[in-house]
Amino acid sequence: MSVLVCLCTCPDPDSAARIADALVDERLAACVNVLPGLRSTYRWQGQVERADEVLLLIKTAADRLPALQQRILALHPYELPEVIAVEAAGGLPAYLGWIAEQTREENR
């Protein structure tokens, strides 16, 4: 089973919590860590921007990524939210199994 860690920045703690709760409630993520205190520097529409943001570390099964991306697009306040998925090269087998179990669609 392939496990992903997805990165997603949010503009504030409220939007981060709302997205994290929805992803876990809807079994699109097994766990979402919410990391405040992030300072981002990026280029947007020809300008260098800086913003205080909150980072989400989202643990999910690879087969749930398309649905997770769609849900983030629906919930996120940004025009173009960051969603970057990194494959986990390994991990504690029991934890990886837990991720698979928690992200299994209920009707499966």
N, C-alpha and C positions, 0 to 999 in steps of 0.2 A: 504494500500500500504506500503510495507516494503522499508525503506530507509537505505542505507549503507553509512558509511564514510570509505573510503579506504585510507590507508597510503602507500606512495611509496617514497622512497628516490632516489635522482638523484645525479650524481657526480658534476654537475655544473649548473649554472643558464640557460645556453643555452639549454641543454637537458631537463631541467625541463620545460622551456617555450614551447619548441617544443611539448612535451608530453601533457602539459596542453591544449595548443591550439587545438591539434588534438582531444583530448577527448571531448572537448566542441563543436568543429566544427562538429564532427561526432555524436553528441547527446548521447555519452556514459557517459557523466557527465553533470550535470546542472551547476556546479561551481567547480573550482579547485583553492584552495589557495596555493600560492607558498611561502614557509617560508625558507628564507636563514639563514645561520649561525648555522647550525646543526653540531655537532661533534659526530660521531658514533664510537663506539668501539665494535668489533665483532670478532668472530673466523672464519677464512676462510682457508681451505686447511691446517689445523693443526697449523696455526699461528694466534696470536692475532694481529689484524689490527686496525688502527685508520684512519679515513678519515673525511675531511670536506665535508658535503653534503648539499643538498637542499631538504626539505620535501614537498611533495605534499599532501594536504588534499582534497580528491576527494569525492564529494557528488553525489550519483547516486541511481537509483532504483535497488532493488535486482535482478530483472529479467535481468538487463543489465550487471551484474557482469561477466558472462563468456565471452561476447564480449569485455568488458573492459580489462579483463586479457589478452586476446589474442592480443589486440591492444598494450598494454604496452609491452608485450613480443616482438612484432615486432619492436617497436620504441626505446626500452631502450638499452643503451650501455652496461649494465652489463650482465654478463653471467647468473646470477640468481637474477633478480630484486626483491626487497621487494614489495609484494602486500598483505596487510593484510586488511580484511574487517571487520568492526565492525557495528553491527546493531544499529541504532538509536532507543533508548527506547521511545522517544517522541520528540516533537518539536512543534513549532507553526504550526497549521494545514494548514494555507495558504502557508507557506514556504514549507512544505512537499508536498503539492499539486503542487507547482511550480516546485519542483524537478521532480515529476512524469510527468508533462507536458513537461518539457525541455528535458527529456530523452526518450520520446516516439519516436519510430521509425516513420519517416515521412510517410511511406506508411500504417500506421495503421489507 
